[in-house]
Each structure stands twice: as C-alpha cells, then as structure tokens.
C-alpha cells in the first residue's frame, strides 16, 4: 500500500481539481493506493464499515464475496465499485475466500476543515458537466478499461518517488485523467441505456455541428437517423425544441456571431464560412431574425 501525506503535496495546491460548493472550496486529498492487493479470509465474517472517504475499487482476481451498502455479492475480474462517503462497505472477503483488487482512496477537504460528502455521481458531474441519469455505483469494465485504470494507478505510484519539479502538477493531471476516465465510462453506460431513436437523433445533431459550413439536407439527416424524413422532423423537434432547418440556421448564426466578435473577417467571408454562401442579404436577414441584431452591429461592439 502506498500512503500519501501532506509532504507529498507541499506548497500551494493547483486549482485543477478544486470543487466549489455552497461557499466552500474543496481540494482533493489523496489517501492511499493499493495495486493488485491479495486478501485472504480463512474463517469468520467481516463486517461493513464507513467513513468520510471516496473509494475506487477494481477487482482483478480471486474467489470470494464483498459487501457494499448492506448487500453481499461475488466479486469478479473487472468489477468496479465507486463508494461515496458514508456508504457501508467491506471490500475484502466477508467470508472464507480470496480476493485481489486495486484501490484509490481520497477525500475532498476545505481550508476550513470541512469534508465534502456528496455522492460520487455528483462529484463526477461537477468535474465533467455530464449528467448521469442512470447511475450505478457498481459496474463491469472490459479488459482494456481495466488495464487503462491500472496504468493510471501505476503512474501515480511511480510519481510518489519522483523528485521532479513538476511532480505535483503531474499528480493532479493523473487525478484529472482518472475522473475523466470514470466520467466517460459511466457516460457510455448511460448512452447504451438511451432509446435507439434518441441516440440516432444525437448523431444527426452532431453531424450538423461538424458540417454546418456545408449544404445540409434534411433527407441526409433522416438517413443518418435511419427513419423517414417526416418522422425525423417530428422527433427532432420534440427532442431539441425546433425543426431541423431552424436548428441548422441557429447553429450557423452562433458560429457567425463568435467570428464577428473574435476575428477581423468581413461579413461576406463569415457568411460563406458558416454555410450561407455568397448571399449576404439572406445571411443578414437570418442573423437578425435569430439574434435581434444585425451582423454589423455585433461587429461594432
């Protein structure tokens, strides 16, 4: 086990992983790391315990049961548990058996000594901006995901012995990588749970965002969503609040407004660049209808 102390993070801490909530600013406090720790229980039964700490657990081998939030389950390779402060747990074998797992334990504390105790799902949402509607604290990783998480823990252990001047910064980069990894893994699980038409509409919307400067036909978007043109237009409006054509024009206008504010390009150049072609009159008409201002007035600001 690698245990972290204040000596591992001297001086001012980077703001990279800070969380601001209800008037307090919290910094991540790494506590310890285990990599592929082998745990045996010959007899008896281990009880759950809880504390104000976040745990990331990844099982990699053995045959035994763990306990989490009052429920006993069999562990298997690739099983990951995200435990929040106050949640009862016993990650070692609760009965006779053997388990091998890796762990990263940390907390979030403020300068006033207050510990953050929000659920893990909310912590990841604050970090990533992703809303996790179908959260599950226990999930199964595939081999590649398990290996990726293991490499991040190994990098952290290696850094602990480093004397580099960028040691602390690199620590925080890994913390961010871990949070981003967990966010994407859970986001993927949420996407798999979405209904088919919703995910296909999102693909069409992403196509608009990527190809707004080109000529985009509703027929093409419908084909990408694998539905008829009429059905696509109804479902798109229901999901995004406006018809596809209006959405396309709105996105082009947003991009044009940003270019007007941040570049010296002429209105004609911008109109062409965002998909309005050479028709400056039409561009100005649509721009004013959507924003309430003319392109030239935005440029003057």
Secondary structure, DSSP 8 states (H G I E B T S, - for coil): -EE--GGGG-SS--STT-EEETTEEEEEEEEEEEEEEEEEE-SS----B--S-EEEEEEEEEE-EEEETTEEEE--TTEEEEE-TT--EE-S-SSSEEEEEEEEEEEEEETTS-B----HHHHHHHHH----TT--SEEE--HHHHHHHHHHHHHHHHHHT---TTHHHHHHHHHHHHHHHHHHHHHHHHHHHS-HHHHHHHHHHHHHHHHTTS---HHHHHHHTTS-HHHHHHHHHHHHSS-HHHHHHHHHHHHHHHHHHH----HHHHHHHTT-TT-HHHHHHHHHHHHSS-HHHHHH-
